Amino acid sequence: MTDTVKYLLDEEKLPKDWYNIVPDLPRSPEPVLHPGTMQPVGPQDLEPLFPMALIQQEVANERAIEIPEPIRSVYRQWRPSPLYRARRLERALDTPARIYYKYEGASPAGSHKPNTAVAQAFYNKEAGVRRLTTETGAGQWGSALAFAGALFGLEVRVYMVRVSFDQKPYRKAMMEAWGAQCVASPSSETEAGRRILAEHPESPGSLGIAISEAVEIAAQHADTKYSLGSVLNHVLLHQTVIGQEAMAQLEMAGDYPDIIVGCTGGGSNFAGIAFPFIGAGLRGGPKPRIIACEPSACPTLTRGKYAYDFGDTGHLTPLVKMHTLGSTFVPPGFHAGGLRYHGMAPLVSLIQELGLIESRAYTQIACFEAGVQFARIEGILPAPEANHAVRGAIDEALRCKEEGVSRTILFNLSGHGHFDMQAYIDNMAGRLEDRAYDEAQLSAALADLPPVAAE
Ligand SMILES: Cc1ncc(COP(=O)(O)O)c(C=O)c1O
């Protein structure tokens, strides 16, 4: 009997294709609508914002999409990422469960985000784009795009949600070290930002607001395109290298997951680990239970409505069908900045509607308890977002113990928390609060959904 702790794949085992779940789904995704005409958007409607190669991936129907070699060559720096068996955690919990985690924190930016940042920078460069604009919540995405922009010679301008901007000055420094610019959002640089500031001068910001700012600038400049770190089909597609690698690594371990856990902000790391397994199940293979873990202060999948909505607060984006809390919903400030988004990826939303996944909401204090426990046992200090997945995985392992059943649990440790130390300082000092969202604000935001939602 071996005591293997990490399962490593050779570089040549890096996936050659991204996996597109769409052809395996029993129902096609709903079309993206133009908010003026309520008609499905065409590629030309999206062209001011994205290069054609990414628009094509957004609506692709083939199961496998080849990863261009220049992207694979950058991936090779940290991919295939390690799969760990959390043997010490299993012993500490005294659980019969076998717990594995895929660690995405070894990338240069510290999370899964470079998997799509590198791809997006590559396709934009190929299309002759000079500059990219984007939003960032946790700072992980902004850092990832800054890194990718540096590699491919693109200027990058990042609108960082105000509350995270104040909590994490070193994320800004990191983006600037890679040559990007980072601005607190809402800012006075854009119409969308000025409108919010006029009404709420102390606004903590939100991903929905920061997206409006980045989209506005991209739409106004021919040499500039917009880049999104989650939610869209092509972003989820790029993240599927995670699940494909995990599948091969579990095969090395002679195991297969009964349960897969991921945290959900816009849905990309969750889709990255889960979609290849869901697809295998839809094609006749085993069907693990799949659990999405979200913050109870921004409970998109557990409390949101499945409806057409804007992707941003300023209503500059097309309408997508997704679980949403309403585009004007601004969650209270909490430390998992990457999970403070009012919507959820349309594909993740659809698979929840199809009953292929479960979702659950956790408070921030419960998540930090799990994160600190994990750090003290396994050593890695998770990002506050990833703590939601750690909480979910530990809860499932404890359930195995209660029921006396051994199950295989796989979770995605989407990033490290080395730039999130203010959160850990607050936690250690007992200053973390579980602030509930404002029910009246949620009702108002949901009442404000675009009319097509009522159909
Ligand atoms: C480490 C980490 N995990 C998870 C997320 C949530 O995003 P997504 O749901 O797209 O994976 C973020 C977002 O910033 C993040 O930084």
The ligand as a Gaussian input file, in Angstrom:
#p B3LYP/6-31G(d) Opt

LIG

0 1
 C       -9.204000      32.175000      -5.816000
 C      -10.538000      32.419000      -6.422000
 N      -11.447000      31.419000      -6.408000
 C      -12.674000      31.585000      -6.935000
 C      -13.065000      32.784000      -7.496000
 C      -14.450000      32.912000      -8.018000
 O      -14.519000      33.026000      -9.397000
 P      -15.073000      31.862000     -10.299000
 O      -16.410000      31.490000      -9.730000
 O      -15.163000      32.431000     -11.650000
 O      -14.111000      30.749000     -10.219000
 C      -12.159000      33.843000      -7.543000
 C      -12.546000      35.119000      -8.157000
 O      -11.896000      36.089000      -8.140000
 C      -10.872000      33.656000      -6.989000
 O       -9.969000      34.648000      -6.994000

